[in-house]
Amino acid sequence: MADGDHYGFTYLRTELRGRILWVTLDRPERRNAISPEMHAEFTPLFRRVAADEQVDVVVVTGAGDKAFCVGADFAGMDAKLTEGYPDGNPELLEGSAALVRAQLAVPQPVIAAVNGDALGLGATLALFCDVTFLADTARIGDPHVNAGLVAGDGGAILWPLLLGVNRGKEYLMTGDMMTADEALRYGLVNHVCPAAEVRTRAAALAERLAAGPQIAIRFNKRLANTELADRVNRLLDTSLALEAVTFETADHREAVTAFLERRHPHFGGNA
């Protein structure tokens, strides 16, 4: 935990700069991949932000210069093949649902300063923010399907909404990565800028919002998020349940085995 950390989490550094809270995903040695321990910190983070009267704006970024967040950490996947998951997979069906709902419930504007690649849950965290700045060198995508999984923790909700149904389906079904230029052209992100300027540009908008009329800003966010909140309420539990099903499939087992053996997977349709 860094000195002066605002909340005292282990993997999420929090620094209050005036009325702006900077949240940094802090596992740079793993490209800020989300371990179970980091995952467990997100929901209490968002709940504390929502209740924090010292915070008017939040900026979320990743430590280092290689990645914003590359999604779930693959370490330990081989053990899961043998041990399986707890009955009912409560961490997925309860913990992941709580994370999405906690982020969406933050009343303050939240800005993503995506300093590098954002994959899977990393992309979801960025896209559930209110404004996204993306480094011109970064890629963004949801490759759950490449692991034989449904993009249940938010991707299946966000991508068709932000890109349109057919283009969103294409990226979810292929798991392809999108370049920064494509993400801007398709309207997935708000701004693309040089990697060295991502945090500076995000900070400038944060300062502007922090100096603005807070009640009006928050109410505008609430109104604009009504459709998104409705979509989350209709789809999130089902999408997580379907993801839980795919954790038990032969295709997922093959994807994990192939990853550990450093080879391309041979799924049921192309064996």
N, C-alpha and C positions, 0 to 999 in steps of 0.2 A: 504494500500500500504506500503510495507516494505521500510525502509530507504535505500537509494542508489539504488532503483529499476531503471533499465535501461530505461524502456519505460513508466512506470507509469500506467499499467493496474490494474484492481481491483482484478480479479480472476486468473490472470496469472502472477506469480512473475517472473521477469526477472533480472538476475544478470550477469554482464559481468566480467569474470575472465580472465584477459589477453585478448586473442583474441577469447575466447570461451564464448558463451552466454548460460547460464543455464536458461531454462524455466520450471517453476514448476506449475503444475495444483494445485490450492490452495483453495480447499474446503474439507479439511480432515474430517470435521464433517459429510459430506455427501459422504464420500469415493470418493471424487473428481468427483462426478456426475456433468454432464454438464447442468447447468441451461440455460435458454434463454440468460441471461446476460453474462454468461461465453462464450456461443456459439458465441455471437456477437463480442467477443474480438479476436477470433482466426484469422479471415481473416485479420484484420489490423495488428495483430502480424506478420503473415507470410510476409505480404507486406513490413512492416518496416524492418524485418530481411533481405529480399532480397535486399533492398536498403542501408543497413548499412555497410559502408566500414570499421567499427571497428570489424566486426564479420567474422571470418573464419570458425568456426564450431559451431553447435548448439547441445545441449543436452536437451532432454525433459524428465521430470520425474514427479512423483506425490508426493504431500505433505503427510507426515506421513508414516506409515509402513503397512497400511491395504490394500491399493489399489493404483494402478496407475490411473485408471479411470473406473467407472462401467457404463459408457454410459450416456444416457439422464436421467435427474432427473425426477422421477415419481411424484414429488410434483405438484399438480395442475391438474393432469389428470382427476379427477372427474369433475372439472369445464369445461374442454374441452368437456366432454360428453354432457354437457348441452349447452354450448356456441357454440360449433363447431369451425371451423378454418376460418380465413379470406378468402374471395373469391379468389380462385385460389391457396391458401396456399403459398403465395409468400416467406415466410421465408424458407420453405422447398425447393421449386423449384429454388429460387434465392440464398438465404443465404447459404444453404448447398452446392450448386454447387460452389459458390464462395470460400467457405472454402477449398474444395478439390483442386480446381485449384490453389489457392494461396499457399497451402502447396507444391504442386508438382512443382510450379514455383520457389521455393527457390533454388538458385544456390549453396549455401554452403552445405556441407554434414551435415545431421541431424541424430543424434543418439538417439534412444529411450532407456532410462534406466527404464525398466518396473519393478517397485519395488513391485508390487502386482497385483491383478486381473485386467484384461483389458477386458471389455465387450462392445459389440456393437460399438458405435462411439469411445469409448476408445481404442478398439482393432484396429479400422480403423486408428486412429491417429498414433498409434504405428507402424502399418504395412506400412503406407505410408512414414515412416522414411527410411533412407538408410541402417542403421544397427540397429538391435534390440537385446538388452541384456534383458533376462527375468529371474526373480528370480525363483529359483527352487521350491519355495512354491506357485507360482502364477499359475492361470489358465487364459486361453484366449479363447474367443469365441464370436460369433455373434448371440445372442438369439432374434433377431428381430421377428423371426417366432413365438416365444412363446407369443408375444404380438399381433399376428395376422397381422404382418407387413412384407413387403418386406425389405430386407437389402439394401435400396436404396442409402444410403449416403456413399457408398464405399465398403461395404462388398461383394456385388455381383460381384464387379469388382476384388477385391483382392484375395478372397479365392480360386476360381477356377484357377487363374493365379499362385498362390504360391503353391497350393497343387496338382494341376492337376484337370481336369474338374470333374471327378466322385467323388473324395474324397471331393473336394470343395462343390459340390452340396449336398453331404450327410450332411456336417456340417451346411450348410445354411438351409436345409430342416428340420433338427432335432433341431437346436439351441443348440446342445450339447457343453459343455465346454471341452477344450483340456488341459491336464496337460502339465507342462513345458517339461517333458521328451518326450511326444508325439509331442509337437510343434517343438522340436529340431529334432526328428527322421524324421518327415515329411517335414522338411525344411521350416517351417513357420517362424522361427526366426533364427538369426545367432548364438547366444550364450545363454547358460543357466548357471547360477552360483549361489552360495549361496546368499540369499537375502541381507545379510550384505555387500556383495561385489559388488552389481549391479552398484551402482553409481561410485565406485572406478574403476571398470573395464571399464565402459563407459568413465570416465574421462581420463583413460590412452590412450584409442584409440583417444579421442578428442585431447589430447596433441600431439599425433603422427601425426594426420592429420593437426593440426594447424602448425606444424613445417615442413610440406611437401610443395611441389610445388603447389601453390594454383590454378593457371590457369589449369594445367594438371588434378588436382583432380576434379575441377568443370566441365571440359570438359568430363572427363570420366563419371561423374555422368549424364551429359546431354545425352551422347550417350546411356548409359545403360537404361535411363528412356524413351527413344524414344518409345519403344513398350508399356510401361505403359501409357505414355501420349496419345498415339493413342487409347488405350483401354478406357481411361477416356473420350476422345472426342466422341467415338462411343457409349458408354453405359451410361454415368452418367446421362444425362438429361432424358433418358428413364427410368432408374432405379428409379430416384427420382419421376417421374410422376407416376410410378406404386406403389411406396410407398404411394404417396398422395392418390391414389385410395383406398388402403387398410386401410387408416385412417378412411374411411367412411363405412367400412364393419361391419356386425353384429359380426364377429369373433373378431375384435379389441375391439368393445364395451364390449363383453363378457370377454375378457382378462383383460381389465381395471377394470370392475366390480368385477371380481374374485380376482384381486390383492387387491382392496380396502376392500373386504370382507374376505380376507385371506383364500381363498379356491382355489382348482384346477379349471381351466376353463373347460367348456363343449362346445367345438366348434361344428359347424354345422355337422361335420362328425361323432361326437361321442355323440351327445345330447341324 
